[in-house]
Amino acid sequence: MAKINVLDNQTIDKIAAGEVVERPASVIKELVENAIDSGANAITVEIKEGGISFIRVTDNGSGIEKSEIRNAFLRHATSKIMSANDLTELVSLGFRGEALASIAAVSMVEAISKVPEDLTGIRYVIEGGVEKEMEEIGAPEGTTILVRNLFYNTLPRKKFLKSPQTEGSYVADLMEHLAMSHPQISFHFIMNNNSKFHTSGNDDLKEIIYRIYGKDIVKEIEEIHVEKDGITVDGYLGKPIINRSNRNYEIFYINGRFIKSSLISKAVEDGYKEYLMQHKFPFCILHFSIDTKRIDVNVHPTKMEVRIANGQEFYELVQDIIYNALHKQEMIPEVELSAEQTKGQKPTQKPQLAPEPFEKKRMELESQLVNEPVSYEVKTEPVVQPVIRPIMQPTQSEPVEAPVTESVPKPEQLNLFDDKLLSAKAREQYEIIGQLFDTYWLISYQDKLMIVDQHAAHEKVKYERFIKQFREHNIVSQNLNPPVVITLNGREKECLMQYQDYFASLGFGIEEFGGNDYAISSVPMDLYGYKDAELFYELLDELADETISSRTPDSIHTKIATMACKAAVKGNMRLSRPEVEALIDELLSLENPYNCPHGRPTIISMSKYELEKKFKRIVT
């Protein structure tokens, strides 16, 4: 039998560090969260070589007392909790007491800190988990942590790091998420002596989104604020026009903590389901405020995962919130013909920033310590209020728009809440001009040209009819004579029992036939290309794979959408004017007529302003 060895503390620390410190971004996340917990309203992060050789995190928070500086670097030493009972009432971002000890175990760390009541601060140096220096030092209030030569003593870990450029991109992505997590804090991020962004800390999330994602994104987002069942949701929902091909732009925070949650992603995506094509994902930035007793953040050392009590109820609540928020908007995308680009314009207004915790004397001292040349000036761009004009919510106050030189003022987009296209009054005003390419119908409405895709529109109408029949158990069935006998395994039988009501609502008649055999005696009347039991098998397989159940499973919606698509009139099929008038009237009577079941738009619009610009009637 092999001998059991008791590992020494240094080895234990390096092993533990592997759970917390994966790369430079991991270090910065822990240090910035500590800075936020300290009450700082200004945080500066500087890195060099992607953070592999140099990281500096400076804050103007409460600082660390001289007598506590050693304890701060001990494993499982924290000021956030005193016992396991406190885990149910966590309001801080950090609590495990592992971060500083883990970072110090695999790098060279220097900490400079001062509390408000002391005249001087403390400087503490620890390398590879071993204390090197400790001395009093002149310092402003707050804390600076310097981390040099990450993984210098654990070379196997260092080999797994990517290039400095790639590691730097991870840090930049993290800093953007941290800045959006606390808009009331001024964040300054510096990479290789170049300022990447600097937020004002004025508690305006929309400004930060503008700084990070630009004007084109900001003009396509809508604010959301909902309080329901003890949960508050704040943030911004992107319109379907800015959908993405992955989930990287689904950004969620719970009680100020950036998290990843498949449950929330599923709920949000299902709320968007009617507006997005398959394999497309929404752009959204959402802050959830939840009672700490309803969540568990002590799941993983990175604290990126959370467990939520009553997950199914929470899923349905979030889905409803997103669904209802989107249904309040009229989602007709507007086509812009103009070639002019305004993305590069730089507004000149500069708001007041929170005091930046970064001063020359400290830089001089640290530069002397590492024999680096001193550089007091950092290239920076002004922090500005975004150029925003709300499109869908006229009740909100409008930020001041940046000056744009034009011969005439640009008109605001038609407010479809006041003069809605989906109203009886609007029906009297719009005029069907004709059909284009045997596929698109042109409608004139006020100062807009509406373009309707007849296939997408008919598909949407057919889908809504099928859904209504499904919910009311009115889908017509056709009998099979003789019945189709099928054999199911254990998992399939369980799935059939769980969803038998849904199969019945779709028009399937299914009876036990003995043992593992079942007889399908009737199927939906209009199978549109499906053969006998083919639709049943496809549904059964997909239902068995669903991990989070909603009120109606996704697979049911998907199959109904497919049936609607196959039944709908296609492009290049000419419709008569009475037929298209009836189609458009029925389309515009729906609660959501803007997208087909697969997410494609049914209607787009083009403004008179855009056309006149193209014909040079308006010169910019």
C-alpha positions, 0 to 999 in steps of 0.5 A: 500500500502506498504511503499517505503523505501529509502535504506541506502548507506551500503545496496546499496553498498552490493546489488551492490557488488553482481553484481560484486563480486560473489566469490574470482575469481571475486575479483581477476579478477577486481584487476588484470585488474586494475593492467594491466590498470596501466601499470604493467609489473609484477603482483603477485597474492597470495591466501589462502583458495581459496581466501576466507580468504586472497587475495593479488594482487601486481603490479609494475604499476603507483600506486595511488596518495595519494590524490586519494586513498579515491576516488578510493574506491567510487562507480562509481569513475574511471580514465578510462572514463569521460563521456558516450561518452568514452564508444565507445573508451574504451581501458582499461579493467576496466571502470565502477568504481564499483570494489574497492567499491564493494570489500570493501563493503563485505570484509576487504581491505588494499591498499598500493600504491606509484606513481613514483614521491613521496618519500613515499606511502600511506596505506589505510584500509577500512572494510565493506565500512567504512574507518578505517586507512590512513597513509603514508608508505614506499613502492616501486612503484606500488600497493598492494591490500589485501582482507581478510575475503570475505563476512564476513558481508554478511553471506548469500553470504558466504554460497554459496561459495564452498570449498576452494579447489573448489574456488581455482581451479576457481582462478587458471583457471582465472589466466591462462586465464589472463596470456594468455591475456597479454603474455608481462606481467609476472604473478606469481600465489601463492596458500597456499604458493606454486607457481603454475606458473610464466610466464616470460613476454617475449610476447611468448604466446606459452611458456605460453600455454606450461606452462599451458597445457604441451608439448603434447598440444603444439606440436599439435597446429598451429599459426594463424595470419590474418588481414582482414576487419579491424580485426586482429586474432592472436593465436593458433589453435589446430589440430583436434586430441586434440578435447574436449568434451566441450567448456572450451578450446575455449578461446577468447580475444577481445582487451586483454579482456577475453570474452565469445561469443556464436557468436565466438564459433559458427563461430570457430566450423563451421570453424572446422566442417569438422574436428571434430566429433559431440559433439566434440569441438576444442582447440583454443586460439585466440586474436581478435583486433577490432576497439572499435567502433565496440564492446560494452563491457558495457553489464554486470558488469563482463565485460565478455560479448560483443556485436559485430556490424554486427554480421552476417558479423563478424561470416562469417569472423571468420568462413572463417579465421578458415576454410582457416587456417585449409585447409592450413594444411595436417591433417593426425594424426600420431600414436605413438606406443612408451610406453616411456613418456617424459611429465615429463621431466623438461628442465633446461633453465631459461629465464629472468623474469620481476622484481617481485613486491614482497619484504621482507620489505612489507611482514614483515610489512604485516605479523606483521599486521596480526600476520602471520609468515614470509616466504620469500621463495616460492617454484617455478619451473623455467620458461622455453622455451617450447620443440617445433618442428613445424610440419606443418609450416617449415617457422617459426623459431624453438625454441631450443629443450630440450636435449633428450638422445637417441642413434640416433637423432629422425627424424622430421615428414615428411613435407607434404607441400614439398612432399604432399601426395595429389600431382601427384608426390606422387601418383607415390611413394605410394604403396597399400600393401593390405587390413586388417580386410576387413576394412582398406587399407595399403599404403606405402609412403616414411618413412610412413605407411598410413592406410585408413578406407574404410568406412570413405573414401567412406563416404567422397567421397560420401559427397563431390559428394552430396555437389557438386550436391547440390551447382550446383542444380544437385541432381536428384529428383524422383516424388511422385505419388500421392504427399504427402500433409502435413499441416504446422503451422505458424512457419513451413511455415515461415521456409519453405519460408526462406529456400525454395531455399535450399529445391529445391537444395536438390531435393524437389518439394513443392507447396502450396495446399491451406490454411496451406497445401503443396504438396510434389511432388518430393524428392531426388532420393537417400533417403537411408532409409528415407520415403517420407516426413520424411527427409523434416520434420527432416530438417524443424524442425532443420532449425527452431531451428538454431539461427545463419545462415551460408551460408549453414545451418548446418542442410543441411550439417548434412542431406547430411552427413547422406545420404553419411554415409548410402550410403557408403561402410561399414567395413567388406566389401571387395573391389577389388584392382581397386575399392580401387585404384579408391576410394583412388585416388578420396579421395586424389583429395579432398580439405579436404580428412582427415576427414569424414563428421562426423569428424572421420579421413579417414587416419592415419599414422605410422612412420618408426621411431616408428616401429623401436623403437618398434622392438628395432632397435632404443634404447632410 
